[in-house]
Amino acid sequence: MERKVVHTHHVLAVKDLAVSAAYFIDKLGFERNFTVPGWEFLMFGDFKVMLGECSDALWAHETGDHSYFAHCLVENVDEVYEELQTREADIIHRIANKPWGLREFSVRTPDGHRITFGAVI
């Protein structure tokens, strides 16, 4: 049987929903899809994130390398990198060509979740 994924959503527990949603929108360039009490549904093109407020959850940065939650391939990684620099996103790994055939960079959210954006080179 061949599996065909229709779409995915990344679900993240965040300490302060307003702070995290503002960061994703203002610094990472996500758009708000919709909001319900305790949740923000955001998108960066087809990359979708559901932020759920969990004030008593463990900080993502406390999990070390386990705080990476997404690797997002984009067509225009250099433009995305420049945009996120302009927006003053917390870029933790500068853009670079990697030996695995990708050009990529990584960012960190206020809770410590990490995202890598890349493109095939």
C-alpha positions in Angstrom: 0.0 0.0 0.0 1.4 3.4 -0.9 0.9 6.1 1.7 -0.1 9.6 0.6 0.1 12.3 3.2 -2.5 15.0 2.6 -0.9 17.5 5.0 0.8 17.8 8.4 0.5 20.1 11.3 3.3 20.5 13.9 1.8 20.8 17.4 3.9 22.7 19.9 3.3 23.3 23.6 4.2 27.0 24.5 4.4 28.7 27.8 2.7 32.0 26.7 0.5 31.8 23.6 0.4 35.5 22.9 4.2 35.8 23.0 4.8 32.7 20.9 2.2 33.6 18.3 3.6 37.1 18.0 7.1 35.7 17.4 6.0 33.3 14.7 4.0 36.1 13.0 6.3 39.1 13.5 9.7 37.4 13.4 9.3 34.2 11.4 6.7 35.5 8.9 3.9 33.1 9.6 0.3 34.0 8.9 -2.6 33.4 11.3 -5.0 30.8 9.9 -7.4 30.9 12.9 -7.6 31.1 16.6 -9.6 29.3 19.3 -9.2 29.6 23.0 -5.8 28.3 24.0 -4.7 27.7 20.4 -3.2 29.5 17.5 -3.1 27.9 14.0 -0.4 29.4 11.9 1.1 28.8 8.5 4.1 29.6 6.4 2.9 28.5 3.0 2.1 24.8 3.4 4.1 24.6 6.6 1.5 24.6 9.4 1.9 24.9 13.1 -0.6 24.6 15.9 0.5 26.4 19.1 -1.2 25.3 22.3 -0.8 27.2 25.5 0.7 24.9 28.3 2.1 27.3 30.9 3.3 24.3 33.0 5.0 22.5 30.2 8.7 21.9 30.0 10.7 24.6 28.2 11.7 23.2 24.7 15.2 24.6 25.2 15.6 22.3 28.3 15.4 19.3 25.9 18.7 20.3 24.2 18.9 18.8 20.6 15.5 17.3 21.0 14.0 20.8 20.6 14.3 20.6 16.8 10.8 20.0 15.6 10.8 20.7 11.9 12.9 20.8 8.8 11.2 22.8 6.1 12.4 22.8 2.5 11.7 26.0 0.6 12.5 27.0 -3.0 14.1 30.4 -2.1 16.1 29.7 1.1 18.4 32.7 0.6 15.5 35.1 0.4 13.8 33.5 3.4 17.1 33.8 5.3 17.4 37.5 4.4 13.7 38.1 5.3 14.1 36.5 8.7 17.3 38.4 9.4 15.4 41.6 8.6 12.6 40.6 11.0 15.2 40.0 13.7 14.4 36.3 14.1 16.7 34.4 16.5 18.9 32.7 13.9 21.1 30.1 15.7 22.8 28.6 12.6 23.7 30.9 9.7 22.9 29.9 6.2 25.5 27.5 4.7 25.9 24.7 2.2 25.8 21.3 4.0 27.6 18.1 2.9 24.3 16.3 2.7 23.3 18.5 -0.4 21.2 21.1 1.3 21.7 24.9 1.9 20.1 25.6 5.3 19.8 27.7 8.4 18.1 27.3 11.8 16.0 29.5 14.0 14.8 29.3 17.6 11.5 30.4 19.1 11.0 32.0 22.5 10.3 28.6 24.1 13.4 27.1 22.5 11.8 25.1 19.7 14.2 25.0 16.7 13.3 25.0 13.0 15.7 24.4 10.1 14.8 25.9 6.7 16.7 24.5 3.7 16.8 24.0 -0.1 18.4 21.3 -2.2 21.6 22.5 -3.9 
